[in-house]
Amino acid sequence: MPRLILLVILLLLSLLTVFKAPAYYLWLAAIMVSEYPLIFVGISVLLTSWGIWNVPYRLAGNIIGVVAIVLFLSPIFRAYWISKDLKQDMVQDLSRTDTTNISYPNRAPFALSKLFASTQTTPFKTFTYVTYQDTSLKLDFYRSRVLGKRPCVLVVHGGSWSSGDSQQLPELNSFLAERGYHVASINYRLAPKYKTPDPVEDVKNCLKYLREHADSLRIDTNKFILLGRSAGAQIALLAGYTLHDKSIIGVIDFYGPADMVWGYSIPSNPLIMDSRKVMVNYIGGRYEQVPDKYKTCSPLEFVDKQSPPTLIIHGHNDVLVAYEHSRRLNEKLQQNGIKHYWLKLPWATHGFDYNINGPGGQLSTYAVETFLNTISQSPPTP
């Protein structure tokens, strides 16, 4: 009986690779289940193998165990399937007239062996990039491992606009530095004390600081890329589309809310997050009170034919920021003829890139590197 109970629990967990999590802690479990699948496969195999002996409910347990194993393995199978055409699809959607000098990653987008790899972070230096009357803001600078003046990726963290900091998910920052990109991971003014568009102003001031110190930091001031996650993606997109800064050559959107008006009308599951309260704290009122502010902080409202190339990355099982945001942004970019690519991850949930070596983490990291190499035009030597 204990074996059967454990296998039923594992089966229920495995369903998180297919269905959206119905509650907060199950959302956290979904990240683990979908991006560390081999751990759960191993446990399921051990418990299922126990059934070779004459144990109670052997057949039922074996059937449940096999189904759980297949579901736990499904992100791996699906990641491999997407990886087969990922490079070709990105080249097609992002190609320029002259692609002869573009260096695409010299590795497969997904490798089973990498699921066992560990992640390391590289040292960074912290600088104060702006001082306001009531606060000052810092950034963490990861220097490129390739010599010379290099493009710089400005990373904006997530956290519902009210939490998080510049040291969130540093593994990708270290990876990009190894590949020849400077990374400036920033702190910004947080809600509810500060409201939109204050964080966009912070991005603008950060770009100003990086330009002023470009010689010492070895930054190519013609090549800035904005990368944001969740709430940070909304800030990065809005800055990329409204600052009209020619040096911003691309924006990378990890599961960001692109349509704040629509997002308010369809709130997330309250057992996971009170999304309307989060938006009110950031925007400064309910939609009924300040409808114009919801529109002016919706990035897709500002997409036009001069918008920078955009990479969208979103999991279909996202329970905090609806997948529909990315569909709407993708449609608006298509309408305006903006070069962009949308990496769709059917099994992934919000925050899937917590593990950059997981199925979703590998594909998104490959997509980010390919996007950066494409738009920067002079990629680092592998």
N, C-alpha and C positions, 0 to 999 in steps of 0.2 A: 504493500500500500504506500509506504513512503516514496518508493521509486515512482509510482504512478502519479502521486501528487506533484513531485518535483518535475516530472515530464510535462504535466498539464501547465505548470507555471512557465516552463520554458516555451511551450507552444503559444501561450498567451503573449509572452514577450516577443516571440518570433513574428507575431501578427503586426508588430510595429514596423516591420519592413514593408508592409503592404498598406496598412491603414494609418490614419492620423491618430496621434496620441490624444486621449480624451481628458487628460489632467496634467498638471504641471510636472509632477515627479515622473510620470510616464513619458513626458516629452524628453526629460533628461535621460531616461532609460532608452528612448528611441535613438538618441545620439550614440550611446554605447553599443546598442544592438546593431545598428546599421554601419558604424564605422570601425568597430572592433569585432567583426563577425566571427573570426576564427576562435575567439575565446568561448563564445556560446556554442559554436559547432563542436568544439572539443568536449565541453561539458555534456552536451546532448549525446554525443557518440558514446561517452563512457556510461551514461545512464541507460542508453538503449542497448548497449552491449551486455549489460547486466542481465538482460532478458534471455541470454542463451541458457541460463540456468532455469530451473523450474520454480519461478517466482510467481506470486499472486498477480493476476491480471497481466500475464506476460504478453499475450497477443495485443491487447488494447494499448499497453505501454509501448510495445514495439511500433505500432502504427502511429501513435502520437509522436514518438521520438523521431521517426523517419520524416514525418511531415515538418516537424520543427527544424530538423537539419536542413531540409530543402529550402525552407523559408529563410533561415539564417544565411544560407549560401547565396540566396537570390541577389543581394546587392553586388556580390562578386561577379556573378554571371552577367548581370545587367551592365556593370561597369566595363567588363570586357567587351560586350557587344557595342557599347557607345564608343569605346576607344578605337574600334576598328576603323571608323570613318571620321574621327575627331579632327585629325590634322587636315584631311582633305576638305572637310566642311568649313573649317576656320579659314583655310587658304582661300576658298571660294568666296566666303562672305567678307573677308577683310582685305583681299588682294588689292595691290596697287598696280599701276601701269608697269613699274619695274620692280620685280621681286627677286632679281638675281642676287642681290646682296643681303637678303634676309636670312638670318640663321635660325632655323627652327630647332627646337630641343632634339638632341641626338639620343633620344630614348623613347621607349614606348609610352603612350599616355597612361597605361595601366599595366602593372606587373604584379603577379601573385606573390613573388618573393619579397616585394617591398612592404607587404602587409606585416612582415616580421621586423621591419627596420625600426630603429630608434630615431628620435629626433633630437637635434642639438641646436642651441642658440649661440649666436656670436656676440661679442661685447658691443656695447653702444655707448655713445656719449650723450649726456643730457644738457640741453641749452634752454635758457629762457628766451622765447621768441617774441613775446609782447608783454608790455606792462600797462595795464589800465589803471584808472584811479582807485579801483577797489579790489583788484586782483591781478595776478600775473600768470602766464601760461608757459608750460615747458613742452619740449619735444625730445624724443629719443632718436638719435641719428645713428643709423647703421651705415658705415662707410662701404662703398663698393670695393670688392676684392680685385677688380680690374682697374688698372691705372689709367690716368687721364681724366678729362672732364666727362662725366657720365650723366645720363638721365636720372631724375629723382622721382621716386614714388612717394606721395604724401598719403599716409594711412590715417583714416578717421575711424575710431573705435565705435563699437555698438554699446548698447546699454539703455535703451528706451529714452535717450536724450538726457537721462537723469543720473546715470551711473557709468561705471567702466572707466578705464584710463588708457594711457598710451602703451602700457606694457601688456595689453590684452593680446593673446595669441601671437607671440613673438616669432614662432617658428617660420612662418612665411616671410617675415622681414629678413631673417637670417638667410633663408634660401635665396631670396632675390639679391641680397648683397653678394652672395657667392657667385651669382650669375652676372654680376656686373652692373647692378643698379643701386644707387644710393636709396635709402629708405628713411623718411622722416615720419615717425609715428607721433601724432600730436595729441595733446589734451585740449579740450575746448570748454567753453563756459556751459555749465549744466543747468537743466531745468530742475525745479520750478523757479529758481531765482532768476535765471536768464531765459529769455524766450527767443524764438525764431525772429529775425534772421541772424542773431548774434553769432552762432557757430559759423555761419558763412563768412561773416566779417573776420572771425578768427582764422579761417582758411586763407583769406586774402592777406591778412597780416603775416601769416606764416610764410606765404609765398614771397612777400616783401622781404622778410628776414633772410630767407634762403638766397634771394638774389643779392642782397647786400653782403652776404658772406660766401658768395659763390666761389671766389678765388681760393679761400682757405679750405673750403669743403669740397672743392673740385667738382662743382655742379655745372652741367650744361643748362644754362638758364633758358634755353629754347625748348626744353623737353621735360615738362612736368606732367606726371600722371596722378590723378586722384583715385584712391581706392578706399571704399568704405564698406562696413558691414552693418546690416540692419539699420538702426537709426543713423549710424555713421554713413551708410550708403545714401540715405536721403540727403544728408548734408553735402556729401561729395558730388552727387548728381546735381543738386541745386547750385552749388558753386560752379561746377563745370559748365552748366547751361546758362548761368546768369552773369558771371563775372566778365564774360566776353574777353577773356585773356588768351591771346594767341599762343602763349607758351604752354597752355594746358592742352596737350596733344591727345589725351584720352582719359576716360573714366571707367573704373571697374566697380561694378555694383554687385555685391554679395547680398542677396535676399533683402533688398531695400524697399521701403514703401514709396512708390513713385507717384501715386495718386491719393493725396491726403483726403480729398473730398469723398472719393469712393470708399477709402479706408474707414472713414468715420461712419459712413452709412452701413457698413457691414462689419461690425466689431468682431474681434476674435472671441474664442471660447472663454467665458469668464472664469472657468476653473483653471485656466492657464495664465491669463493676463487680462486685466481690465484695460483694453486698448484705448477706449474712449477717454478714460481718466489720464492715461499717459499722453495722449494727444492734447488734451485740454491743458495739462501742465506745461507742455512745450509751446503751444500756440497762443495760449492766454484766454481761452474761452471755448464754449461749445460752438459747434458749427452754426447753430441757430443765432448765436450772438455775434460771431465774427466770420461770416462766410468768406469774405474776401481774403482773410489771412490764410484760410485753408487752401484757397486757390493759389495764393502767391507763394506758398511753401510746398506746392506740388511740382516736382521736377518736370513731369511730362508736359506741363503747361508751357514750358519755356523751350521745348525742343523746336529747333528750326533748321534751316538748311546749312547753317554755319556751326551747328553743334559738333563737339568733338566725337570721334569714334568711341563706341561704348561696348564694354563686355558685360553681359548680364549673366549671373550665376544664381540659380534658384532650385530648391528641392520641391517636388510636387507635394510632399507630406509636411510642408512647413505649417505649423500651427500658430505661429506668432505674427508673421507677415504673409498674407495670402499670396499664393502663386499668381493670382489674377493681376497683382501689381505689375509683375514682370511681363505678363501677356500684353497689358495695356501699353507699357513703355515700349515693348518690342514693336507693337503696331504703329505707335507714333514715330518711332525711328524709321520704320519702313516707309511711312507716308512722306517723310522728309528726305529720303534718300541718304540717310546717314549710315556709314559703314559700321556694322555692329555684328555681334554674335551672341546668341543666347544658348548657354549651356544648361540643358534641362536634365535634372537628376530625379527620376521617378520615385526612388525609394527614400530620398534624403529629406531630413527635417531641418529646422532652423538651427544654425550653429554646427552643421555637419562637419565643417572644416576645422573643428577642434583637433582632429587628428589628420594631419596633412598626408599621412601614409595610408589612410583608409580608402575605401573605394571612391567615395566622393571627394576626399581630400586629394588623392592622386590626380583625378581628372581635372579638378579646379586649379590645382597648381600648374599642371601642364597648360591649361587654357590661359592662365594669367601670363605665364612665360611666353607663350606663343603670341599672345596679344601685344605684350610689351615689345617683343622683338620686331613685330610687324610694324607697329606705329612709330617706333623710335627710329626706324630706317637704317640705323647703323648699330646693330646689335653687337654684344661682346663676342669675342672668339670663344668657342666652347672649350 
